[in-house]
Amino acid sequence: MNMATPQPDIMSEQLRQTTCPYCGVGCGVDISCNASKRAVTLDTVKGTPEHPANFGRLCVKGTNLLETNGLNGRLLHPTMAGKSVDWDTATDVIADKIASTIAQYGADAVAFYVSGQLLTEDYYIANKLMKGYIGSANIDTNSRLCMSSAVAAYKRAFGEDVVPCDYADLESTDLLVITGSNTAWAHPVLFQRIQRAKLKNPHMKVVVIDPRKTETCTIADLHLAIKPGSDVALFNGLLRFANKQERIDKASVGRFADGLDEALESASASTLSEVAKICDVDASSVKTFYEIFCEATRAITFYSMGVNQSSAGVDKAQAIINCHLATDLIAKEGCGPFSITGQPNAMGGREVGGLANMLAAHMDLENPEHINAVKTYWNAPVMPKGQGLKAVDLFNAIERGEVKFVWIMGTNPVVSMPNRGQVERALSKCDMVVVSDIVESNDTLKYAHIALPATGWSEKDGTVTNSERRISRQRGILPPPGCAKHDWQIMCDVAAKMGFAEAFNFTHPSQIFCEYAGLTGYQNNGQRQLDLSPLQNITQAQYDAMSPLQWPFTTSDELQGMQGLNSKRPFADKQFSTPNGKAKLIPVVFKAPQQQTSKLFPFVVNSGRARDQWHTMTRTGKAAKLLAHTPNASVHVSPHDAKTLGARNKDYVALHSAACVDAPVIYPVKIDEDMRKGEVFIPIHWSAQYGSHCKLGSLYASAVDPISGQPELKHAAVAIEPVRFTTYGKVFVASIVQNAQPSEFNFLDEVALQHACDYWTKTPIEGAVLTANTNLSGDASTVFNIASNKGRRAFTQDVLPLLPQNTVLLQFHHHTYSVCIALVDDKLCFAAFLGDEPEQEAALDANIGWSVPNAWVASLLNTSISLETQRKLLRTQVDEAFLNGDVVCSCFEVREKTISDAIEGGCSSVTELGKKLKCGTNCGSCKPALSQRINQHTLIGA
């Protein structure tokens, strides 16, 4: 008898293409893999050279995607009340709860709160289920916090939510106005494209409008450090100035737009002197900006959260659009108002109607014809009677008991929403909170009755739409881990158990995409720019192989499917999506932010992104390399205000606001010469997962734009005061697990350590990887910045009992500092450095006191250390190689002093620094910082 010979599981090298899961640029990603029939391993990541969004570029976050892709911390099984259950049990309970809630309280007692992290197919199913089968419009998204003001302004002006610009316009314009965006940090790949365009065209002008002088200003010909919230006054002034300079051809504008006279009347009081007064900048700089704009034949205004996240966000965006319509700098190459989105699929969510005030496919909830069209297309049993609850209103309604069931998908509202305390109260009162996520723990999951494991990047399979309306595939390369499912699958399972199986019997995301594409063309008749109907009959194979596509399309009657598609510029014929085909200028007037300063709360808090982090750090927080540039959040304070407060760098301050009077928000100070007096800046990413008092959202009241409902997250009024502790320090904990006898050695109990502190933050750090019996667990080691109201000896007495019994302890107590280290088999597993004063850079530079660089201790953790090294640790005698300052280039860990020495040694360009030190030669995210340091050196030497 012939036996089959077992065949080896042969691995083959493959290249898989997908899309980055971070910002709205939508970069293509090439992943080199080794694949067999049974397994796939992801080896390296590079930008896709042919992808029209990035042409091979990736920022530092994209470059390190594989560093964040491990399963540590992943939610792998459904849980109820913290205990694992099977999928049938979880979805049965969810379906029954939705049905019983509708029966008892009505459909509007049910709500979904979803995310720009979802793929378009996920979004479509969520919207269809909620609006067409549950019968409520109570589906909103964290995109409400991101770009809903831009959406409302586009819709008011053009009749449809259409971004009228492409990335190529950024490279072909004569004038780029960047307002409300630190593009160098928030959208680094686009910033690099802009940098290159400016090098190629020396006549190109860049104006940056931002209260802070950020790294984006390194390419600015003019920086206007306006008072936060004064944008409407500035752009109304531009409109008035353009009219006075006869830059506006009223007859020409009247042929494609209405409302010019009314808009000019609303701007009539915005004289140069008045604008300068409101914006708190000198009139000559304002005039220079106006003159540059009026002289430009091509101009782009590029704006983001600084415009949108405001109680006047819609009016701010409208004032920008008014200027472009009035000067006819729109719907042509290198021109237009360009809103850049912050999330990878916020645009896709807008397309499918994933907001409470939208229907689907750019149709309107207030339009009976649109309601009937969608109902017919979906064969829906019920449709909403009007708009649903927007994000802030939704959580208010939950707290009042009006919404009994909420399903949160792929977002962390306890951290990202304003008025954190109110959101926490709301979720704690809700009858049922369901959370779908990829992580097992975050600030929101704390309130979940049911937690559902969703797929993440490299597992999810579908499409995303970027900020220039370009649809790309995000491909599933790895199988879902554990019991994780795609979001659309989970919702389809629940829908089936509610009796809607026929309408949700999808087995592949291509089927969902085709249904959605068909809806965009259903009864469209050319009325809306969004029409993907040429794609409604593509095959699964065509979907799987789809290259990036940008709508709106021109189509060829001779070619079918994707072969006959080409992109066209929106509104190039000056026909807009309004009933009469004309755009609309809307009169707007300046309104001050709602959260005004006072004697009690004299400081303004601004917030935004850090360069190497993303949202609430559920992914990027896992990569120690991405925390090297900014290890923890600080409050950026002007030198004047720091002196008034009596605060030095790294001293702690407590912040209170009218919305946050009980538990203060506490951060270390970072003195920043680029801050305006009376204003502070705090990065958004760090949450209670990373620090005892990292609750930035607590400071913001529930102030929103009256039209868009977008919260005012760039302007809170706060009080700031120094806060003192008795002991300060750093505690380093190695991530070690004992293979041989796991019961003999356990991790130090992080929760117990945190409880021993009155203040703490934690940061993953890169350390040595062990290969003997004691080795790295897969998690990075951790450094805790701590403060305590107990003395140093009392604090150590609380902490040392938390260590395993088989550790060897060594202690040294100086009159100003204490050091304690713990060894297992001569390997360093724990180190605490404590002092009576906060960490100071001068002490670190002088190599005195308790302050030590994280990188030095990280290099020793999990390694066998000599007696000499033990003595150095106890005396805080840092190796010279680690006294080079903070990381500037995360890719190659190039530090401040190394760069400064190279500049002083003759490197006078970013290119020369790259050749000498390699900094800036990989992802390029640090190039603005390198330029900034070269410029600073030039100014000092002048």
NUKELUM-998036 format. One record per residue (C-alpha): x, y, z. Coordinates in steps of 0.001 Angstrom, whole numbers, padded with zeros to 6 digits, always signed. Layout:
XYZ/...
//
This chain:
+000000+000000+000000/+001422+003368-001017/+001432+005902+001810/+001234+009632+001112/+004524+011289+001905/+004066+014235+004291/+005024+017442+002540/+007052+020041+004412/+005297+023268+005296/+007295+025408+002888/+007640+029091+003699/+007696+031559+000835/+008565+035235+000784/+005604+037420-000115/+004712+041094-000345/+001316+042113+001027/-000117+045599+000557/-002430+047396+002957/-003103+050851+004405/-001764+052487+007565/-004297+052558+010445/-003338+055962+011829/-004126+059452+010487/-006306+060515+007574/-003427+060731+005061/-004107+057081+004172/-000581+055906+003401/-000044+052685+001504/+002019+050080+003370/+004087+047235+001927/+004641+044317+004299/+007293+041724+003593/+006014+038375+004868/+006989+034772+005137/+003923+032672+004466/+002998+029020+004369/-000313+027207+004308/-000422+027291+008081/+001158+030563+009147/+002178+034058+008149/+004904+036093+009795/+005245+039830+009198/+008878+040806+008790/+009319+044399+007606/+007200+047435+006810/+007821+050048+004135/+005723+052650+002390/+004126+051607-000890/+006123+053409-003617/+003198+053641-006046/+000494+054663-003570/-000604+058203-004531/-001018+059316-000908/+002554+058731+000271/+004684+057489-002667/+006704+055274-000347/+006936+057587+002659/+005915+056541+006160/+006086+058519+009408/+007607+057125+012576/+004282+055592+013664/+003804+053792+010355/+007431+052694+010291/+006941+050989+013667/+003621+049283+012937/+005012+045820+013588/+006361+046970+016973/+002761+047497+018093/+001269+044338+016602/+001887+041844+019389/-000870+040058+021274/+000144+041291+024727/-002792+043190+026159/-005197+041971+023466/-008803+041127+024242/-009133+037601+022856/-012462+036325+024214/-015909+037826+024807/-016468+038622+028453/-019516+039320+030582/-018979+040851+034001/-015275+040192+033487/-015662+036447+032830/-015064+034737+029494/-018135+033528+027611/-018706+032123+024134/-019907+034250+021246/-023409+032770+021213/-023947+033717+024837/-022664+037269+024331/-024627+037995+021155/-027783+036400+022577/-027658+038760+025555/-026955+041795+023350/-029738+041010+020880/-032228+040344+023679/-031285+043553+025491/-031675+045694+022356/-035055+044107+021593/-036357+044446+025135/-035132+048050+025378/-036955+048967+022156/-040100+047210+023352/-040093+048976+026716/-038623+052402+025959/-038574+052823+022178/-035797+052722+019592/-034240+055987+020768/-033266+054324+024057/-030643+052402+022047/-027408+053990+020807/-024184+053100+019022/-020997+055138+019512/-018512+054124+016852/-015139+055190+015474/-013101+056500+012570/-010959+053402+013203/-013706+051200+011743/-013519+050217+008110/-016172+051454+005697/-017814+048035+005646/-018064+048006+009455/-019478+051534+009419/-022034+050633+006755/-023378+047670+008720/-023582+049732+011932/-025483+052497+010135/-027832+050087+008337/-028615+048181+011528/-029237+051270+013632/-031125+053451+011167/-032907+050876+009033/-033691+048051+011435/-033538+049409+014988/-035121+052621+013663/-033104+055293+015478/-030480+057779+014313/-028631+057413+017630/-025393+056350+015990/-022578+058808+016460/-018827+058522+016297/-015599+059870+017686/-015328+061641+014318/-017783+064085+015880/-014793+065253+017930/-012565+065468+014883/-014120+066989+011767/-017894+067386+012123/-017582+071186+011964/-015757+070894+008639/-018517+068571+007402/-021264+071012+008349/-019455+073915+006676/-018857+072006+003441/-022488+070941+003395/-023744+074484+003967/-021467+075887+001264/-021536+073168-001392/-024728+071250-000623/-022659+068122+000040/-019810+067050+002295/-017068+067104-000331/-013426+068039+000245/-012702+069964-002969/-008913+069455-002968/-006288+066767-003575/-002865+066229-002028/-001314+067202-005363/-002842+070663-004886/-000554+071143-001882/+002384+070749-004239/+001109+072976-007056/-000159+075948-005065/+001489+079375-004846/+000269+079967-001290/-000356+077445+001442/-002108+078731+004549/-001838+076186+007376/-004234+077017+010173/-005166+075018+013250/-002773+072208+012348/+000676+071196+013531/+001093+069332+010251/+004710+068409+010959/+003549+066220+013858/-000070+065349+013035/+000385+064548+009306/+004148+064127+008813/+003974+062505+005380/+001979+065384+003921/+004337+067803+005614/+007259+066153+003830/+005427+066524+000517/+004893+070212+001290/+008558+070647+002220/+009630+069114-001054/+007193+071272-003037/+008577+074410-001392/+012139+073378-002260/+011112+072837-005882/+009212+076152-006053/+011071+078914-004209/+008224+081323-005013/+005748+079254-002999/+004685+080992+000217/+003639+079272+003442/+001698+081079+006177/+001169+079268+009489/-001652+080437+011765/-001307+078880+015199/-001156+080241+018777/+001957+078110+019263/+005175+078219+017296/+005363+074549+016367/+007760+072602+014169/+005389+073299+011291/+006688+076874+011420/+010092+075694+010171/+008759+076121+006603/+006737+079285+007280/+007379+082585+005538/+004983+084118+008065/+003687+082882+011406/+000613+084490+012954/+000409+083495+016633/-003243+084475+016968/-005258+084334+020141/-007030+080960+020392/-010530+081049+018939/-010120+084242+016897/-010053+082615+013439/-013423+084005+012274/-012246+087556+012873/-009034+086881+010949/-010734+085425+007865/-013598+087900+007927/-010895+090547+007866/-009343+088838+004839/-012714+088874+003052/-013154+092582+003776/-009580+093371+002725/-009973+091428-000545/-013105+093428-001323/-011418+096750-000530/-008504+095779-002790/-010958+094940-005603/-009699+091367-005557/-013300+090071-005742/-014985+089889-009156/-018588+090060-007969/-020127+089355-011363/-017976+086269-011858/-018616+084973-008358/-022338+085554-008793/-022413+083059-011653/-021435+080152-009374/-022217+081311-005817/-024914+083088-003834/-024612+085145-000652/-021547+087262-001418/-023147+090588-000467/-024439+089211+002817/-021043+087704+003666/-019303+090996+002908/-021783+092840+005109/-021087+090461+008011/-017354+091131+007592/-017681+094894+007249/-016566+095631+010817/-013417+093504+010503/-010935+096295+009902/-007215+095676+010202/-007063+097345+013592/-010096+095450+014881/-008749+092121+013645/-005344+092821+015189/-007031+093623+018496/-009225+090494+018549/-006440+088192+017335/-003827+089822+019576/-001244+090156+016798/+000267+093239+015237/-001655+094817+012369/+001335+094838+010035/+001606+091026+010154/-002116+090692+009496/-001837+093036+006529/+001114+091079+005154/-000953+087882+005261/-003875+089573+003525/-001633+090983+000798/+000016+087607+000155/-003392+085949-000137/-004833+088585-002465/-001794+088459-004733/-001876+084664-005049/-003222+083097-008225/-003428+079748-006462/-004078+079312-002736/-004886+076439-000390/-006103+076910+003178/-005235+073712+005009/-007002+073300+008340/-007657+070748+011028/-008532+070451+014727/-007542+073987+015670/-010382+075178+013462/-012861+072345+014007/-012648+071744+017768/-014432+074927+018739/-017811+076203+019837/-017612+078258+016616/-015987+075564+014477/-018541+075659+011674/-018274+079436+011402/-014478+079223+011368/-014540+076769+008462/-017250+078839+006781/-015153+082004+007021/-012316+080166+005253/-014649+078829+002543/-016150+082304+002059/-012699+083699+001253/-012022+081012-001336/-015411+081367-002992/-015196+085169-003072/-011723+085179-004638/-012513+082257-006974/-009673+080227-005493/-011651+077008-005558/-012367+073983-007751/-009133+074403-009691/-005552+073188-009416/-003701+074359-006320/-006776+076010-004817/-009422+075473-002174/-010388+075067+001475/-008801+071754+002487/-009955+070119+005733/-007508+067372+006729/-009005+064581+008821/-007327+063041+011819/-008483+059424+011551/-007859+056724+008928/-011508+056325+007986/-013354+059387+009221/-014103+060078+005548/-015496+056581+005014/-017754+057070+008006/-018997+060331+006521/-019741+058584+003233/-021884+055839+004741/-023690+058178+007138/-021960+057230+010363/-023030+060401+012173/-026282+061022+014000/-027292+063879+011691/-026603+062004+008425/-028497+059343+006524/-026230+057387+004154/-024393+058006+000893/-024513+061792+001448/-028290+061764+001752/-030204+063764+004364/-032299+062654+007323/-034519+065717+006835/-035303+064878+003201/-038370+062588+002824/-037280+061522-000659/-033894+060458+000669/-035492+058605+003596/-037767+056706+001197/-034897+055931-001165/-032743+054432+001564/-035660+052569+003092/-036525+051043-000266/-032928+050137-001093/-032413+048484+002303/-035918+047017+002381/-035888+048451+005870/-038840+047896+008216/-038413+051269+009954/-036468+054516+009578/-035615+057331+011990/-038025+060217+012345/-035218+062781+012588/-031654+063376+013699/-030167+061334+016507/-028086+062365+019487/-024658+063814+018788/-021775+062683+021001/-022048+065131+023903/-025860+065019+023816/-025706+061229+023715/-023714+060896+026930/-025920+063496+028591/-028960+061417+027624/-027316+058282+029008/-026731+060033+032319/-030362+061181+032418/-031502+057582+031883/-033052+058227+028480/-030611+055926+026661/-030570+052489+028276/-028236+050585+025954/-025014+051810+024314/-022621+049863+022111/-019173+051494+021883/-016943+050277+019042/-013252+050960+018571/-013035+054124+020631/-012292+055277+024172/-014761+058069+024996/-013893+058276+028691/-010541+059678+027552/-011419+061514+024341/-014694+063211+025279/-014878+066493+027181/-016127+066521+030776/-014706+063134+031679/-016505+063012+035002/-019878+063334+033289/-019038+060548+030797/-017985+058265+033654/-021208+058995+035551/-023244+058297+032437/-021642+054920+031704/-021852+053863+035348/-025629+054479+035254/-026373+052849+031890/-028361+049602+031964/-025996+047935+029499/-022668+049071+028077/-021171+046904+025337/-017629+047660+024172/-015979+046164+021086/-012226+046686+021174/-008873+045049+020583/-007498+045680+024084/-008445+044005+027337/-008122+047170+029409/-008663+050887+028879/-010467+053709+030636/-013796+052903+028917/-013707+049100+029254/-013839+049643+033004/-017561+050383+032533/-018369+047573+030082/-020910+044933+031061/-019932+043033+027910/-016566+043296+026135/-016217+041926+022618/-012854+041095+020965/-012577+042817+017602/-009934+042457+014928/-007215+045060+014533/-004882+046263+011817/-003275+043397+009850/-006426+041334+010592/-009236+043671+009498/-010276+043402+005852/-012068+046184+004016/-011703+049734+002726/-010871+053164+004091/-011217+056617+002516/-008532+059207+003141/-008712+062997+003318/-008518+063450-000453/-011484+061091-001078/-009219+058180-002055/-010480+054678-001276/-007782+052141-000363/-007839+048549+000782/-006860+047654+004323/-006175+043960+003905/-006419+041127+006376/-002989+039509+006372/-003069+037646+009676/-005969+035530+010923/-008027+036946+013800/-006340+035982+017081/-008158+033983+019723/-011910+034402+019304/-011718+037875+017753/-014164+038756+014974/-014528+041602+012505/-016870+044347+013692/-019243+043799+010755/-019445+040086+011592/-020313+040788+015218/-023087+043205+014232/-024440+040816+011584/-024597+038050+014210/-026592+040316+016520/-028858+041467+013675/-029608+037854+012750/-030594+037072+016326/-032930+040064+016250/-034708+038526+013252/-032936+040414+010452/-030789+037582+009087/-031812+038075+005449/-030700+041709+005383/-027388+040923+007099/-026365+037608+005528/-022961+038857+004372/-020049+036427+004301/-017316+038665+002856/-016619+042422+003071/-016756+042679-000738/-020499+041959-000563/-020990+044828+001872/-018899+047171-000257/-020910+046347-003385/-024209+046988-001583/-022888+050300-000291/-021570+051278-003739/-024986+050566-005204/-026662+052776-002615/-024463+055750-003552/-025884+055618-007085/-029462+054741-006173/-031753+057566-007320/-028691+059807-007503/-029137+061054-011074/-025974+063113-010853/-027216+065107-007866/-024381+064036-005563/-020637+063849-006172/-020426+060623-004160/-021410+057950-006683/-019528+054675-006480/-022181+052715-008400/-019735+051689-011164/-018200+049447-008468/-021406+047764-007324/-020890+044617-009407/-017185+043988-008929/-016177+040451-008057/-014551+039348-004832/-011293+038884-006739/-011506+042450-008088/-012234+043738-004603/-009289+041831-003148/-006969+043273-005812/-008416+046822-005727/-005899+049617-006223/-006518+053055-004663/-009455+054865-006288/-010448+058499-005875/-014002+059727-006288/-015767+061406-008015/-015296+059298-011125/-015498+059828-014807/-016656+056599-016453/-016225+055021-019839/-019267+053318-021329/-016987+050882-023126/-015184+049656-020016/-016885+047996-017064/-016061+047971-013346/-012783+049508-012228/-011175+049482-015677/-013183+052438-016930/-012781+054673-013885/-010808+057884-013731/-010910+060602-011113/-012198+064096-011774/-011946+067288-009756/-015071+067981-007678/-017079+070986-008858/-014626+071697-011698/-017591+072875-013758/-018658+075161-010888/-021848+073159-010514/-022425+072428-006838/-024708+069940-005072/-027338+072538-004143/-030852+072823-005614/-029804+075692-007916/-026297+074373-008548/-024638+077350-006852/-022340+077403-003855/-023291+079557-000872/-021322+082119+001086/-022709+082211+004615/-022498+085361+006765/-020539+084694+009957/-019430+086876+012850/-016756+086375+015484/-017895+084741+018722/-015493+084209+021611/-014979+080670+022954/-017578+079568+025488/-015017+078572+028137/-013733+082024+029014/-010946+082802+031455/-011656+084608+034734/-009955+085513+037989/-010659+082013+039241/-009518+080322+036017/-007002+082661+034361/-005201+080257+031986/-006279+078833+028608/-005566+075141+027966/-004886+074109+024380/-004416+070447+023466/-003164+068403+020534/-001043+065551+019288/+002462+064458+020196/+004663+063515+017266/+005043+059776+017843/+001709+058945+019516/-001823+058251+018352/-005160+058856+020089/-005244+057083+023458/-002125+054955+022827/-003791+051547+022709/-001377+050726+019871/+001485+053221+019970/+001777+053003+023757/+002991+049398+023349/+006152+050436+021469/+008913+051737+023732/+010624+053279+020693/+007601+055528+020107/+007831+056803+023681/+011503+057763+023469/+010746+061204+021982/+008046+062122+024516/+008025+059623+027424/+005096+061255+029234/+002745+064198+029031/+003804+067629+030279/+002068+070966+030500/+003865+073454+028231/+004115+076853+029942/+005654+080134+028799/+008737+081330+030693/+006750+084334+031974/+003979+082145+033397/+006445+079637+034836/+008165+082465+036707/+004820+083777+037973/+003877+080293+039174/+007295+079732+040707/+007684+076572+038657/+010821+075083+037131/+011077+072484+034398/+009675+069166+035652/+008073+070686+038750/+004519+069455+039192/+001458+071652+038831/-002219+070933+039452/-004907+072162+037068/-008557+072782+037955/-011481+074095+035932/-015169+074756+036457/-015819+071222+035171/-013048+069701+037309/-013103+070947+040881/-012644+067773+042921/-009671+065716+041701/-006969+067854+040059/-005192+067044+036819/-001451+066991+037519/+001423+067242+035030/+005108+068141+035163/+005994+071532+033701/+007818+071975+030410/+008917+075589+029975/+008331+076464+026329/+009434+079753+024789/+006990+079206+021927/+003909+079498+024151/+001876+082682+024413/+001549+084260+027838/-001527+082996+029714/-001854+079858+027560/-000655+076305+028140/-000548+073207+025967/-001056+069540+026939/-000816+066522+024593/-004017+064478+024388/-002799+060875+024421/-001983+059981+028027/-004902+058589+030005/-005532+057043+033401/-003953+053854+032013/-000671+055759+031977/-000952+058043+034975/-002841+058613+038203/-003770+062194+037306/-003647+062050+033470/-007272+062996+032882/-007057+065918+030490/-010693+065590+029360/-011810+066405+032901/-010792+070023+032354/-013136+070623+029426/-016772+071589+029870/-019424+070168+027529/-019279+073246+025281/-020137+072463+021641/-020701+074120+018302/-024464+074725+018015/-024586+073378+014446/-022078+070528+014333/-022147+069486+017982/-018338+069308+017939/-016822+069944+021385/-014583+072886+022211/-011427+070858+022893/-008895+073579+022128/-009957+076084+024740/-010560+075394+028441/-010247+077944+031236/-008195+076631+034150/-006436+077535+037360/-002856+076313+037792/-000920+075992+041028/+002294+074246+042050/+001848+070982+043902/+004419+069643+046345/+005191+066112+047471/+007653+064823+050049/+009360+062280+047798/+009932+062183+044036/+011509+059471+041974/+011718+056889+039249/+010983+053214+039709/+012212+050827+037000/+010600+047395+036749/+011953+044683+034456/+009430+042621+032554/+010591+039167+033650/+008903+035802+033892/+010474+032627+035261/+010156+029723+032843/+011343+026943+035095/+009134+027412+038140/+006614+030213+037512/+005239+030055+041038/+008587+031192+042422/+008656+034494+040605/+005855+036858+039643/+005807+040318+038216/+005857+043130+040691/+002211+043994+041269/+001796+047223+039299/-001503+048051+040936/-000010+047712+044396/+002917+049910+043374/+000515+052540+042044/-001463+052463+045289/+001735+053119+047212/+002160+056402+045320/+000253+059652+045580/+001154+060384+041949/+002509+058145+039188/+002952+057882+035440/+004309+054861+033603/+006259+054512+030366/+007387+051342+028553/+011139+051319+027947/+013362+049175+025776/+015698+046906+027712/+017789+043835+027129/+016154+040600+025970/+017154+037593+028058/+017542+034109+026610/+018338+032089+029739/+015830+030709+032251/+014826+034237+033082/+013699+036120+030001/+011570+038897+028661/+007839+038303+028772/+007037+040045+025523/+006125+043306+027232/+008577+046170+027448/+010019+046949+030844/+008508+049939+032597/+009633+053107+034316/+007289+054782+036788/+007696+058471+037566/+006368+058656+041104/+005684+061119+043878/+004639+060425+047450/+003640+062337+050526/+005741+059923+052560/+009466+060240+053162/+011953+058222+051126/+012503+055508+053727/+008800+055123+054450/+008047+054886+050739/+010650+052155+050198/+009242+050243+053162/+005880+050220+051368/+007299+049172+047994/+010026+046632+048734/+007631+043999+050152/+005997+043929+046705/+009124+042352+045214/+009526+038555+045000/+011171+036872+047959/+014096+035549+045922/+015439+039005+045085/+018660+040386+046492/+018192+043969+047701/+020850+046652+047781/+020154+050111+049197/+021987+053390+049550/+020562+056368+051428/+022212+059733+050911/+021054+062828+052797/+019340+064123+049591/+018522+060932+047712/+018013+057180+048048/+018648+054286+045652/+017393+050747+045900/+018147+047992+043377/+016946+044379+043289/+018669+041441+041588/+017567+037967+040628/+020488+035661+039763/+022665+038787+039506/+020300+040238+036917/+018847+043686+037548/+015054+043455+037822/+014162+046564+039858/+015659+049977+040561/+014246+052914+042500/+015836+056372+042504/+014258+058750+045017/+014863+062349+046041/+013422+065210+048009/+013008+067495+044970/+011544+066956+041495/+013896+065804+038756/+015935+068672+037327/+017792+068738+034028/+020737+070633+035529/+021296+067839+038035/+021131+065253+035267/+023568+067202+033114/+025955+067484+036049/+025464+063786+036868/+024520+064538+040478/+021501+063749+042662/+018900+061078+042044/+017990+061942+038451/+019110+059304+035924/+018395+058814+032201/+015810+056159+031427/+017965+054724+028661/+020869+054023+031035/+018837+051948+033476/+016870+050327+030614/+020160+049102+029121/+020939+047323+032398/+017548+045771+033193/+017410+042012+032662/+021210+041814+032423/+023844+040461+034780/+025552+043489+036271/+028991+043613+037848/+029766+044865+041318/+031182+048009+039748/+027914+048629+037869/+025969+048002+041077/+028062+050653+042812/+027470+053095+039936/+023728+052551+040180/+023711+053113+043915/+025725+056325+043522/+023813+057418+040354/+027069+057647+038398/+025661+057558+034868/+027764+056251+032000/+028884+059157+029826/+027283+057667+026705/+023822+058235+028185/+024249+061930+028972/+023271+063161+025510/+019808+064580+026212/+016392+063683+024880/+015720+061614+021776/+015087+063659+018620/+015255+060893+016012/+013241+057911+017258/+014290+055629+014399/+018011+055770+015221/+017762+057110+018790/+019842+060179+018001/+019819+062615+020897/+019910+066379+021367/+023549+066814+022381/+024819+064566+019620/+022947+066689+017098/+024118+069950+018666/+027733+068768+018569/+027365+067871+014889/+025897+071294+014088/+028675+073040+015984/+031096+070827+014086/+029888+072194+010753/+026701+070345+009745/+024511+073152+008404/+021638+071238+006790/+019317+068345+007537/+020975+066410+004727/+024424+066821+006295/+023111+065711+009694/+021593+062665+008034/+024863+061726+006403/+026772+062078+009661/+024266+060706+012211/+021542+058963+010103/+018867+061100+011797/+016070+062029+009392/+017052+059340+006874/+014342+056799+007662/+010788+058053+008266/+011672+061757+008224/+009390+062678+011134/+012297+064359+012940/+013339+066565+010007/+011395+069638+011235/+013073+069317+014637/+016474+069066+012951/+015702+072198+010908/+014619+073969+014073/+017909+073166+015809/+019956+074328+012813/+017984+077593+012717/+018441+078122+016463/+022193+077602+016140/+022309+080046+013229/+020442+082703+015235/+022699+082261+018270/+025794+082542+016118/+024542+085595+014210/
//
